[in-house]
Amino acid sequence: MKQPLIVANWKCNPTTLAEAQKLLKTIEKGVKNIKKVEVVICPPFVYLSGFRFRASGFRLGAQDCFWEEKGAFTGEISAKMLKGLGCKYVIIGHSERKGHLKETNEMIAKKMKAAIAAGLKPIFCIGETQKEKREGQGLRTLNSQISKGLKDIKEKEARNIIIAYEPVWAIGTGKPCEVDTTLTKSLIIRQVLKKRYSLSLSRKTRILYGGSVTSQNALKYIRGAKMNGLLVGGASLKAQEFSKIVKEVSKS
Ligand code: PEP
């Protein structure tokens, strides 16, 4: 398995390019000479072209992409444009986009296809809501999200995918998923991938955990839940805390 991936999802923050560059610089300073971890910074689209990494092991990612390459789609940003700006990764299907912007599994499937076609590695977000969890529908949700989101993705293309298990109830709530439960969910995701593609692909796919990750719990997900990395929201906006998370994971 490749080295762990720590993805910083800055969401709609900070509000100026100068602040964004300062945050990046402080994080880079904080994790100087860290090896064995790949750090992906996903700032808002408008800051992507203003980012240059000084530290090694840092990569650029976007928080979304559109499925068409170009055309009359006001306000959209295509996967090809992101590739041209130096992005290597793109987050697809984040629950905040599903919730606030009514993004559907069908839209997600098209974005997945477009991202791979453009040479980006999609970080495909899946996870159950609080209601689905309460009603015992968690596994059905994961199954459905995977089969719908990867509907048009062939095995060869699926090699580029990273899956982020992000229970919606754990995002930004300070209530992370139990480590044991996370391990179980990742094994289920691998089973689904095995059934859909092959044992080899299911073993090789990187699965990340996301949802209220802190420097206190980060390593537990890597060691205890055997996750291949983390998707970090709130804590990625605090340079010191995020650097600590990266340092913790580098111990794995
Ligand atoms: C996220 O935005 O994907 C996320 C996991 O957020 P947080 O770390 O704040 O829970």
Boltz pocket constraint, residues with backbone or C-beta under 6 A from the ligand:
constraints:
  - pocket:
      binder: B
      contacts: [[A, 9], [A, 166], [A, 170], [A, 171], [A, 172], [A, 173], [A, 210], [A, 211], [A, 212], [A, 213], [A, 231], [A, 232], [A, 233], [A, 234], [A, 235]]
      max_distance: 6.0
